[in-house]
Each structure stands twice: as structure tokens, then as C-alpha cells.
Amino acid sequence: MPPEVATGLIAQWQVERLRVRVYESRQALGRAAAAAVAEAIRARQAEGRDARLVFAAAPSQNEFLAALVEPGRVDWSRVIAYHMDEYLGLDALHPASFRRYLCEHVFDPAGLAPERRFLIPGEQTDRPGRVCLEYEERLRVAPPDILCAGVGENGHLAFNDPPVADFADPLWVKVVRLDATCRRQQVNDGCFPRIEDVPTHAYTLTIPALLAAPVRSIVVPGPRKAAAVKTMLEGPIDERCPASILRTTSDSTLWLDRDSAAGLL
């Protein structure tokens, strides 16, 4: 285990096929996850091609992304970036836009060239079905190698909330209605002042699209995620907790801190 991955580690085990690692703090968690993802990127690039990543956009990812973009950690000239979800009707400059978050926290600090950023145009509302098909085609032609995700307070992956999650979804990208718990989380995260301000619909990569990446890094810090993490690891594997599907996947790691693992230690 690389030293950075071991630093601050207080517990580790496996649930079915999913690796679980618990760290003393959010900072230690973030640095460990960044070291592991950087190693996976280098492995893909050593094969003589670009490494293709899907990124989540949420405050839970702050420490991980800050460590990932530290100078010298990743060769960003050989990275292709996708993102996993975007609000329907928000333009890229809106303060809560996930594209804006990723530009500010990853792409701009890393110096990732604009032509290497493939993002969902959330402001396109007139023909959303076409947007989904075009983004899906791009993903299928050049599928992701590494998934960098989180888990929602309702157990969602991306915007696959329990009412709309489908482990056998035939689509890779779709428009979904956000459930109340998901919309409340956006207020809890400080992305919107009131639940009434949170969009009701969003574009999202589906569960099969997310799991198409052979390496999956799931960063989940904080006390508000503890209940979802416990259900994800100890409950049934079904769409009532979409993140539970990760227990069936190989080369997946769930990165927790003391707070998010409180119901497990």
C-alpha cells in the first residue's frame, strides 16, 4: 500500500467485492483517494493512451480533488474528463452548476485543455432527449476508465435517486426528476438557499454508464452520509439504495472518514 494511502487509515475491510477504507479525517481520506486515483491514471497512460475519468461535483469531493490537482501528481495532458450529472435548465456560469464546480476545482487548476472536457449542456432544455443521446454516444465510443463518485444522503449515485434508479437501465444518459431528499441535500450542501430554488429535473449518467468504468473510487465523508453508508453496506442490494450495487463490483473502493463510518465502527 503506498504511504499516502496508508496515512491516517484506521480501518479497512471488504463487503462482498467492495473495498472499504476508513480514515481519521476528511483530509487524510482525500489524499489517500487522490493517490489511488493518480496511480490508476498512470496505469492507463502507461498503456499508451489517454486516461478517461468521470467526475462528481459536490462539496464532499473538495479534499479529494484538491489533492488530485496538486502539481506533479497527474499528467493532465493525457486525461479526458466527463462529468456525471447536471441540472436541467442551469447554464455553465450559474453558481450551482456542476460544470462550474468542476472547472473551478479540477479543470482550471489542473490546466486541462478545453477540448479535453466533455460536459453535459444543462441549459439545453428544448430537446433534452437529443442531448442525452449525443452524450451517450460519446461515452460509448470512448468509455470511461475511472469513476470518481460520491454517494448521496438518499444513497443515490449521480442523480439516480431511489425512485428512478435502474440497475439494468438500457440508457446511459437520461433526464430524471429529483426526489425531495436529493433536493434537500443540495440546500444542506449550500448550493441553493431554499429547496424551492433547487431544479426539479437533471441530466444524469445511469447506473450502467457509471459502472462501465473498470476502476471506481467512491469518496464519502461527513456525518450526513452515515445513514446512507450503513444502508449501502448492510442493507439489501437493490434500487432503494442505489449505491448498494457497488458491492457487486470489482476494483471499487469506498473511502470514508470517521463521521461517515460512524454507524459501522
C-alpha positions in Angstrom: 0.0 0.0 0.0 1.5 3.4 -1.0 2.4 5.5 2.1 -0.1 8.2 1.3 -2.9 5.6 1.1 -1.9 4.2 4.5 -1.5 7.6 6.3 -4.5 8.2 8.6 -6.1 4.8 7.8 -7.9 3.5 10.9 -9.9 0.5 9.5 -10.4 -1.5 6.3 -12.4 -4.5 5.3 -14.4 -5.8 2.3 -18.2 -6.1 1.8 -18.8 -8.7 -0.9 -16.5 -7.3 -3.6 -16.3 -3.7 -2.4 -13.2 -2.5 -0.6 -13.9 -0.2 2.4 -11.3 2.1 3.9 -11.9 4.5 6.8 -9.6 7.4 7.6 -9.1 9.7 10.6 -10.2 12.8 8.8 -11.6 14.2 5.5 -8.1 15.5 4.6 -6.5 12.1 5.1 -9.3 10.4 3.1 -9.0 12.9 0.3 -5.2 12.5 0.0 -5.5 8.7 0.1 -8.2 8.6 -2.6 -6.2 11.1 -4.8 -3.1 8.9 -4.5 -5.0 5.8 -5.6 -6.8 7.5 -8.5 -3.5 9.1 -9.7 -1.9 5.6 -9.7 -4.9 4.3 -11.7 -4.4 7.2 -14.2 -0.8 6.4 -14.6 -1.6 2.8 -15.2 -3.9 3.7 -18.1 -1.4 6.2 -19.5 1.3 3.6 -19.4 -0.7 1.6 -21.9 0.0 4.4 -24.4 -3.4 6.2 -24.3 -5.4 8.8 -22.5 -7.0 8.1 -19.2 -10.7 8.8 -19.3 -12.4 9.9 -16.0 -15.9 10.7 -14.8 -16.0 13.3 -12.0 -18.6 14.0 -9.4 -19.3 17.6 -8.5 -20.1 18.2 -4.8 -18.6 19.6 -1.6 -17.9 16.1 -0.5 -15.3 15.9 -3.2 -13.3 19.0 -2.2 -10.5 17.5 -0.3 -10.0 14.7 -2.8 -10.0 17.0 -5.8 -7.6 19.5 -4.1 -5.1 16.7 -3.6 -5.6 15.3 -7.1 -4.7 18.5 -8.8 -1.5 19.1 -6.8 1.4 19.8 -9.2 3.2 16.8 -10.4 0.6 14.2 -9.3 -1.1 13.6 -12.7 -0.2 14.2 -16.4 -3.3 16.1 -17.3 -2.2 16.5 -21.0 -3.3 12.8 -21.3 -6.6 12.9 -19.5 -10.1 13.1 -20.9 -12.8 14.3 -18.5 -16.5 13.6 -18.3 -19.0 14.7 -15.7 -21.8 12.6 -14.4 -24.8 14.9 -14.0 -26.1 18.5 -14.4 -29.2 20.4 -13.5 -31.7 20.8 -16.3 -32.0 24.5 -17.1 -28.9 25.8 -15.5 -26.2 27.4 -17.6 -22.5 26.8 -17.0 -21.9 30.0 -15.1 -24.7 29.5 -12.6 -23.1 29.3 -9.0 -24.6 25.8 -8.5 -23.7 24.5 -12.0 -21.7 21.3 -11.7 -19.7 22.4 -14.8 -18.7 25.5 -12.9 -17.7 23.5 -9.9 -15.5 21.1 -11.9 -13.9 24.0 -13.8 -13.0 25.7 -10.5 -11.9 22.6 -8.6 -10.4 20.4 -11.2 -10.0 21.5 -14.8 -8.7 25.1 -14.4 -6.3 24.3 -11.5 -5.0 21.2 -13.4 -4.7 23.1 -16.7 -6.9 20.6 -18.5 -7.3 21.8 -22.1 -10.9 22.8 -23.0 -11.0 20.3 -25.8 -10.4 17.5 -23.3 -13.5 18.5 -21.2 -16.7 16.8 -22.3 -19.6 18.3 -20.3 -23.4 18.0 -20.3 -25.0 21.2 -21.6 -27.6 21.6 -18.9 -29.0 24.8 -20.3 -30.3 22.9 -23.3 -34.0 22.2 -22.4 -35.7 22.3 -25.8 -34.7 18.8 -26.9 -33.2 17.0 -23.9 -33.6 13.6 -25.5 -31.1 14.5 -28.2 -28.7 15.9 -25.6 -28.8 12.5 -23.8 -28.3 10.5 -27.0 -25.3 12.7 -28.1 -23.6 12.4 -24.7 -24.3 8.7 -24.5 -22.7 8.2 -28.0 -19.6 9.9 -26.8 -19.4 7.8 -23.7 -19.9 4.5 -25.7 -17.3 5.4 -28.3 -14.7 6.3 -25.6 -16.0 4.8 -22.3 -14.5 5.9 -19.0 -11.7 4.1 -17.3 -12.1 5.6 -13.8 -15.2 6.7 -11.9 -14.7 9.4 -9.2 -18.0 9.5 -7.4 -19.8 10.2 -4.2 -22.9 8.8 -2.5 -26.0 11.0 -1.7 -27.9 11.2 1.5 -30.6 9.0 0.0 -28.0 6.5 -1.3 -28.0 7.9 -4.9 -25.2 7.6 -7.4 -25.1 10.7 -9.6 -28.8 11.7 -9.8 -30.0 8.1 -9.8 -32.3 8.6 -6.8 -34.2 5.6 -5.5 -37.4 6.3 -7.4 -35.6 6.4 -10.8 -32.5 4.2 -10.3 -32.4 1.1 -12.5 -29.6 -1.3 -12.3 -30.5 -2.7 -15.7 -31.2 0.7 -17.4 -30.9 0.4 -21.2 -29.9 4.1 -21.4 -26.5 5.5 -20.4 -27.8 9.1 -20.0 -31.3 10.3 -19.2 -33.4 13.1 -17.7 -34.7 12.4 -14.2 -37.0 14.0 -11.6 -35.1 14.7 -8.4 -36.7 13.4 -5.2 -37.2 15.5 -2.1 -34.3 14.1 -0.2 -31.9 14.8 -3.0 -33.2 18.3 -3.4 -32.9 18.9 0.3 -29.2 17.7 0.2 -28.5 20.5 -2.3 -29.6 23.0 0.3 -27.7 21.2 3.1 -24.6 21.4 0.9 -25.0 25.2 0.5 -25.6 25.0 -3.3 -29.0 26.7 -3.0 -30.6 28.9 -0.3 -34.0 27.2 -0.3 -35.4 23.9 -1.6 -37.7 25.9 -3.8 -34.7 27.2 -5.7 -33.4 23.7 -6.5 -34.2 22.5 -10.0 -36.7 19.6 -10.2 -35.0 17.8 -13.0 -31.5 16.9 -14.1 -29.4 15.1 -16.7 -27.6 12.1 -15.2 -25.4 9.2 -16.3 -27.3 6.0 -15.4 -26.1 3.2 -13.2 -24.8 1.0 -16.1 -22.9 4.0 -17.5 -21.2 4.7 -14.2 -20.3 1.1 -13.7 -18.8 0.9 -17.2 -15.7 2.3 -15.7 -13.5 -0.6 -14.6 -12.0 1.4 -11.7 -14.3 3.1 -9.2 -13.3 5.5 -6.4 -16.2 6.5 -4.2 -15.4 9.3 -1.8 -18.0 9.8 1.0 -17.0 11.9 4.0 -19.2 13.6 6.6 -21.8 12.8 9.3 -24.8 13.4 7.0 -23.8 10.4 4.9 -23.5 7.9 7.7 -27.0 6.5 7.4 -26.7 6.1 3.6 -23.3 4.4 4.0 -24.7 1.9 6.6 -27.7 1.0 4.4 -25.4 0.8 1.4 -23.1 -1.8 3.1 -25.6 -3.7 5.3 -28.9 -3.5 3.6 -30.2 -5.4 0.5 -28.6 -4.7 -2.9 -31.5 -3.0 -4.7 -32.6 0.3 -6.1 -33.9 1.5 -2.7 -30.3 2.3 -2.0 -28.7 2.7 -5.5 -25.1 2.8 -4.1 -25.6 -0.8 -2.8 -24.9 -2.0 -6.3 -21.2 -1.2 -5.8 -20.9 -4.3 -3.5 -21.2 -6.4 -6.7 -18.3 -4.7 -8.5 -14.6 -5.5 -8.5 -11.9 -2.8 -8.3 -14.1 -0.5 -6.4 -13.1 1.4 -3.2 -15.3 3.2 -0.8 -13.3 6.0 1.0 -14.9 7.0 4.4 -13.9 9.2 7.3 -14.8 8.6 11.0 -18.0 10.6 10.6 -19.4 8.8 7.5 -18.4 5.4 9.0 -19.9 6.2 12.5 -22.6 3.5 12.1 -20.0 0.9 11.2 -17.2 1.2 13.7 
